[in-house]
Structures are given as C-alpha cells and as structure tokens.
Amino acid sequence: MNPLPLAPKLSRKFRLQFEPAQDRWVLLYPEGMVQLNPSAAEILKRCDGERSVDAIVSQLEATFNAQGIAAEVRNLLEEGQRRGWIE
C-alpha cells in the first residue's frame, strides 16, 4: 500500500455530510453510502488536504481531551486510503 499523504484529503468521488435520517455522518458516492461512526466522522472532517496527520491527531486530542490516539487515527486513514476515500 502507498504511504499516507502528508496532508490527507477526501477523494473527489466522495462527499461527507450529516444525514438526518440516519442521525449520523455518511460518505456519499455514486454507488451508495458509507455510514460512519462518530470517531471516523471527526477524523474525516479534518481531511482537507491542508492538515498533516500529526495536526489532525493534535486537534482531535485537544478537542476531545484524549491522548494516545495517533495509532487509531492512522489506522482509520490507512483503511480510508485502501477503500479509496482518502487521496
């Protein structure tokens, strides 16, 4: 697998939005929809192509008063890259 980009961003094939009917964030794409858990949504909301992975981790740790989440964030981003969500 390719290494994660320095500043990950969502693929243009996907659109992140809150879906009131499901009461959750989803990734929409032409063939369907991926329902996200709250943690995944918070990570993907920050994938704007400007923030580094370290910056995303730091921001999440500060926002949610959490520590030691870098591995989980990286795992989600790597899975997102494997599935084509992240470029």
Residue pairs with C-beta under 8 A, 6 or more apart in sequence:
1 78
1 81
1 82
2 81
4 53
4 74
4 77
4 78
4 81
4 86
5 86
5 87
6 52
6 53
7 48
7 49
7 50
7 51
7 52
8 47
8 49
8 53
8 56
8 77
8 80
8 81
8 86
8 87
9 47
9 48
9 49
9 86
9 87
10 16
10 27
10 44
10 47
10 85
10 86
10 87
11 84
11 85
11 86
11 87
12 87
13 29
13 30
13 84
14 27
14 28
14 29
14 84
14 85
15 27
15 28
15 29
16 25
16 26
16 27
16 28
16 41
16 44
16 45
17 25
17 26
17 28
18 24
18 25
18 26
19 25
19 26
19 33
19 35
22 35
24 35
24 36
24 37
24 38
24 41
25 36
25 38
25 40
25 41
25 44
25 45
26 33
26 34
26 35
26 36
27 33
27 34
27 36
27 44
27 85
34 85
36 44
39 72
39 76
40 76
42 60
42 63
42 64
43 56
43 60
43 73
43 76
43 77
44 76
44 80
44 85
46 56
46 59
46 60
47 56
47 77
47 80
47 86
51 59
53 73
53 74
53 77
54 70
56 73
57 69
57 70
57 73
60 66
60 69
60 73
61 67
61 69
77 86
80 86
81 87
